Amino acid sequence: MCTLFGNDKMVISASRRTDIPAFYAEWFIRRLEAGSCAVRNPYDRSRFREVSLRADDVAAFVFWTRFPRPLRLRYAALEHLGIPSLFHLTVTGYPRRFEPGMPTVEEVIAECEQLAGLIGQNRIVWRYDPVMLAPEIDVGWHIRNFRWLCERLHRVAGRIVVTFIQHYPHVAARSDRLGCHSPGGVQKETLASSFLETAASFGMPLHGCGRRDGAEFFLPGRCIDSSMLRELFGLELSGRKDPGQPDVCGCMRSIDIGAYGSCLHRCGYCYATRDFREAERFHAMHDPLKPWL
């Protein structure tokens, strides 16, 4: 069973690969109660490893979600264990054709407010991610949209992370059909300057993501950050870089318990789900009683 990173307890990431709080909250709570879960190897689906979820082994949970309601409604079970947690909440406000599986932005914001009331805004990171352009999404749209979202979320989240869209070969055709692309250099500078000014006016620190394209415009940022975990929860962790993440990623080591190809939000720019129909079949066959997703 995978337990400790040297002398460190584990940080559990749930999950960069899928939205566990939105779609697999029942499974997650059952695995908490069982004390462990199994994670399928993304490159060899016949191989699994067992990961402890016991308080003795876990330093913190880092959740990644676009709609936390299912987990929020079960949050007492997590709180009972006394394991710290923080949430990365992605809220973009993009037109529906880019995120057809999402609730409305008003529903998402209302749910974010509920979560902040439960755990406090300092444990919530708002991700404006990814920033992209499309026929109906230009620089002016982003400037207006970001300000509107700041007005709604400045009492919900303790900080903001902004990233510009990364193009992955396996989603290129989908992105091309949607007409979405990365801003050019001058456009990035214009957007970054406006975002920083707007965030500052609401008292929200704005961070980039590691050394990804465009991160140089913002405060240095690591999405899973030992400094943030120390500040929030008093955790003393080594902060060693995660060797399983790309070179441009600055995140500390963690274990991701999610599964690729299992998210139902159907975001057109998503790197983690190649085939939305396969994701629907995955979800339909999912058994929350099994140790793995």
Secondary structure, DSSP 8 states (H G I E B T S, - for coil): -B--BTTB-EEEEE-SSS-HHHH-HHHHHHHHHHTEEEEEETTEEEEEEEEE-STTTEEEEEEEES--HHHHTTHHHHHHHT--EEEEEE-----GGGSTTS--HHHHHHHHHHHHHHH-GGGEEEEEEEE-BBTTB-HHHHHHHHHHHHHHHTTT-SEEEEEE----GGGHHHHHHHT-B---HHHHHHHHHHHHHHHHHTT--EE--TT-TTGGGSB---SS-HHHHHHHH-------B-TTS-TT---B--EE---TT---S--TT-SS-S-HHHHHHHHHH--TTSS--
